[in-house]
Amino acid sequence: MESTIHQEQTEADGGKMEQRLEDMFNDRAFPERDGQREVLCPHCEEALVFGMRDKAHEFSIGLSSILECVVIAEHMGYIPPFSDEWWVSLVRRYPALSEIQQRLESRKDEP
């Protein structure tokens, strides 16, 4: 009985995940025209923020978040590798990228 309940819950969670993925791909965000600008914010660490829009929302995404996505895309092989020199330069400015690279590399070694 317990395994049946667990299986039903897993199937329900899987259905929710599939719906979330479908919703994400059907409502992609695009940069706002003239939406990028330098910001001077004493409470945030973003030097450049991009204005974005999807079907229902306007929001912003910082350059550091985009660079985190680039780290993941490079690791997964969706974009060609950047030179070590470029990464060193980038990590000096955005140290968190190094942590993401290390985490991805450590997962690659897991069975």
Number of C-alpha atoms within 10 A of each C-alpha: 6 7 8 9 10 11 12 12 12 12 12 12 12 12 12 12 12 12 12 12 11 11 11 11 10 11 12 11 17 13 16 15 10 8 13 17 11 10 12 11 9 7 6 9 11 16 13 15 19 20 19 18 18 14 10 7 9 13 14 15 15 16 16 19 13 12 14 16 14 15 20 16 14 14 16 11 9 10 12 10 12 10 8 9 8 9 16 13 11 14 13 11 11 15 13 12 22 17 11 15 15 11 11 15 12 10 9 10 7 6 4
